[in-house]
């Protein structure tokens, strides 16, 4: 009978699928946190840049 195969058709560096799954999940969580942090930085920078310019409402009110 063939050995159990992981997600990509092979075993994870000699680990059983039961041991590899939590490691993979932890890695995914770390990556998601990195991506979320990067998106947060981009959103904050865009807001700061937008705060420097008058809004459309400000332009109409001041006209």
N, C-alpha and C positions, 0 to 999 in steps of 0.2 A: 504494500500500500504506500503511495507517495506521501512525503512529509507535508504537513500543513503549510499552506502558503499565505503570506500576508497580502496587504493591499495591492502591491505591485507585482505579485506573482512570485515572490521569494521571501525567505525568512529575513527578519531584521537582525543582522549581525549576530546570529546565533541565539537570539532571544525568542522565547515562545510568544505567540500573538497576545497572550494574556499579560505578559510583562511589557511588551512593546507598546500596547495601546495607551496606558497611562503616560508613558514618556512622550508619545506622539501628541496626546491631548494637552499635556503641559506645554510642549513646544508651540502648539497652535495658539494657546492662550497668551503666551509671551508675544508671539507675532501679532496677534490681534491688538494687544496693548500698545505695541510699538506703532502700529498703523493708526490707532485711535489718537495717540499722542501727537503724531505727525499731522493728522487732520485738524486736531485742536489748535496746533501752532499756526497752521495755514488760516484757519477761521479767525483766530485772534489778530493775525497780521492784516487780514482783509478788513476787519472791523476798525482797526486803528487807522488804516488808510482811508476808509470811508468817513471816519469821524473828522478827518482833516478837511474834507470838502463839504460845502453846504449841500443840504438835501434839496430835492426839487421843491418841497414845501417851503423851505427857507427862501429859495429864489423867488417863488411866486409871492410870498408874503412881503418880501423886501422890495418888490417891483413897484 
